[in-house]
Amino acid sequence: MDIADYIAEASGSVDVALAFTDRIERRCRKIADAPNGGTPRADLGEDVRLVPFERSTVILYRVADEYVDIIDIVYGGRDYAAILGRKAS
């Protein structure tokens, strides 16, 4: 289940879910303005950085040569270390 589906189900509103995901997208685009501003998290993988979003979500990314690679967006206090571990396998 993706974030939009989860929020729509939990809130009972597709509009709430779409507004939240729009804000996430805007935040992801802003990461490129200060790509090294996120907290380095070498424990999660090589060059991984983390930035919190609205107290309920974290954005995990890497800075590439000319772009920012969003690795994952994790909502609701889920164990992002375990999620990244499964993706690396």
C-alpha positions as CSV (number, residue, x, y, z in Angstrom):
1,M,0.0,0.0,0.0
2,D,1.4,3.4,-0.9
3,I,1.3,6.5,1.2
4,A,-1.7,8.1,-0.7
5,D,-3.8,4.9,-0.3
6,Y,-2.9,4.6,3.4
7,I,-3.8,8.2,4.1
8,A,-7.0,8.1,2.1
9,E,-8.1,5.0,4.0
10,A,-7.1,6.3,7.4
11,S,-8.6,9.8,6.9
12,G,-11.6,8.8,4.7
13,S,-10.6,11.5,2.2
14,V,-8.8,11.2,-1.1
15,D,-8.4,15.0,-1.1
16,V,-6.5,14.8,2.2
17,A,-4.2,12.1,0.8
18,L,-3.6,14.0,-2.5
19,A,-2.8,17.2,-0.6
20,F,-0.3,15.4,1.6
21,T,1.4,13.7,-1.3
22,D,1.6,17.0,-3.2
23,R,3.4,18.5,-0.2
24,I,5.8,15.6,-0.1
25,E,6.6,16.0,-3.8
26,R,7.3,19.7,-3.3
27,R,9.6,18.9,-0.4
28,C,11.5,16.3,-2.5
29,R,12.1,18.9,-5.2
30,K,13.4,21.4,-2.6
31,I,16.0,18.9,-1.4
32,A,17.9,19.7,-4.6
33,D,18.3,23.3,-3.4
34,A,20.5,22.1,-0.4
35,P,21.2,18.4,-1.1
36,N,23.7,18.0,1.7
37,G,21.3,19.4,4.3
38,G,19.8,16.1,5.3
39,T,21.2,14.1,8.1
40,P,23.8,11.6,6.9
41,R,22.8,8.0,7.7
42,A,25.7,5.7,6.8
43,D,24.1,3.0,8.9
44,L,21.3,2.9,6.3
45,G,23.6,2.6,3.3
46,E,26.4,4.3,1.5
47,D,25.8,8.1,1.1
48,V,22.2,7.8,2.4
49,R,20.7,11.0,3.9
50,L,17.5,11.5,5.8
51,V,15.2,14.5,6.1
52,P,12.0,14.5,8.2
53,F,8.8,15.7,6.8
54,E,5.8,17.0,8.8
55,R,6.7,14.9,11.9
56,S,5.1,11.7,10.4
57,T,7.3,10.9,7.4
58,V,11.0,10.6,6.5
59,I,12.5,11.1,3.1
60,L,15.6,9.0,2.4
61,Y,17.9,10.0,-0.5
62,R,21.4,10.0,-2.0
63,V,23.1,12.9,-3.7
64,A,24.2,11.8,-7.2
65,D,26.5,13.8,-9.5
66,E,23.8,16.1,-10.9
67,Y,20.6,15.0,-9.2
68,V,19.1,13.8,-5.9
69,D,18.0,10.2,-5.9
70,I,15.0,9.7,-3.6
71,I,15.4,6.2,-2.2
72,D,12.2,5.9,-0.2
73,I,9.5,7.9,1.6
74,V,8.5,6.2,4.8
75,Y,5.3,7.2,6.6
76,G,3.9,6.7,10.1
77,G,6.9,5.6,12.2
78,R,7.6,2.5,10.1
79,D,11.1,0.9,10.5
80,Y,12.9,2.5,7.6
81,A,16.1,0.6,8.4
82,A,14.3,-2.7,8.0
83,I,12.6,-1.4,4.8
84,L,15.9,-0.4,3.3
85,G,17.5,-3.7,4.3
86,R,14.8,-5.6,2.5
87,K,15.3,-3.5,-0.6
88,A,19.1,-4.0,-0.6
89,S,18.6,-7.8,-0.5
